[in-house]
C-alpha cells in the first residue's frame, strides 16, 4: 500500500471536498480518504497508477498540481493558465 498526498487548488469548499472524496472512493481498494481545502490524501494499492488518480480527479472537475508519497514528489505541475477556482 502507498499513501498519496494530493494538492488540488480548486477544491476549497466542503461541497468540492465531498465531490473529490466521492470520486476517489471509486478507486478499487482505496482507503483512508481525507480531504481538506486544497488537499486530499488516500491509501492505495502499490499497483494503482498516479495517472489514474489524476484522471479521476480531473473527470470530477478539478486539477492536480502536486502528488507526493512519503515525502517523495511523484508529480508536479506548475502550469495553471486557464485554471480558475472551481468553488
C-alpha positions in Angstrom: 0.0 0.0 0.0 1.0 3.6 -0.6 -0.3 6.8 0.8 -0.6 9.8 -1.5 -0.9 13.5 -0.6 -2.5 15.4 -3.5 -2.6 19.2 -4.0 -5.9 20.2 -5.6 -6.0 24.1 -5.5 -9.5 24.5 -6.9 -11.0 22.2 -4.2 -11.9 24.7 -1.4 -15.5 24.4 -0.2 -16.9 21.4 1.7 -19.1 20.6 -1.4 -15.9 20.4 -3.6 -14.2 18.3 -1.0 -17.2 15.9 -1.0 -17.1 15.6 -4.8 -13.4 14.8 -4.8 -13.9 12.3 -1.9 -16.7 10.6 -3.8 -14.5 10.4 -7.0 -11.6 9.0 -5.1 -13.9 6.4 -3.5 -14.4 4.8 -6.9 -10.8 3.7 -7.0 -10.6 0.0 -6.2 -9.2 -0.7 -2.7 -8.7 3.0 -1.9 -8.9 3.7 1.8 -8.3 6.4 4.4 -9.5 9.1 2.0 -9.5 12.5 3.6 -10.0 16.0 2.1 -9.4 19.5 3.3 -9.3 22.8 1.4 -6.8 22.3 -1.4 -5.6 18.9 -0.4 -6.6 15.2 -0.4 -4.9 12.1 0.9 -5.6 8.4 0.5 -4.0 5.0 0.7 -3.9 2.8 -2.4 -2.5 -0.5 -3.6 1.0 -0.1 -4.9 -0.1 -1.1 -8.4 -2.6 1.8 -8.7 -1.2 4.4 -11.2 -0.8 8.0 -10.1 -2.0 9.0 -13.6 -5.3 7.1 -12.9 -5.7 9.1 -9.8 -5.1 12.4 -11.6 -7.6 11.3 -14.4 -10.3 10.6 -11.8 -9.8 14.0 -10.1 -9.9 15.8 -13.5 -13.1 14.0 -14.5 -14.7 15.3 -11.3 -13.8 18.9 -12.5 -10.6 19.6 -10.5 -6.9 19.8 -11.3 -3.9 18.4 -9.5 -0.7 20.5 -9.1 1.3 18.1 -6.9 1.3 14.5 -5.6 3.7 13.1 -3.1 4.2 9.8 -1.4 6.1 9.6 1.9 7.7 13.0 1.2 8.8 11.9 -2.3 7.4 14.0 -5.1 5.7 11.9 -7.8 4.1 14.6 -9.8 4.4 18.3 -10.0 2.5 20.5 -12.5 3.0 24.3 -12.3 1.0 25.3 -15.4 -2.1 26.9 -14.1 -3.2 29.1 -17.1 -6.9 28.8 -17.7 -7.3 27.0 -14.3 -9.7 29.0 -12.3 -11.1 28.2 -8.9 -13.9 25.7 -9.1 -15.5 26.8 -5.9 
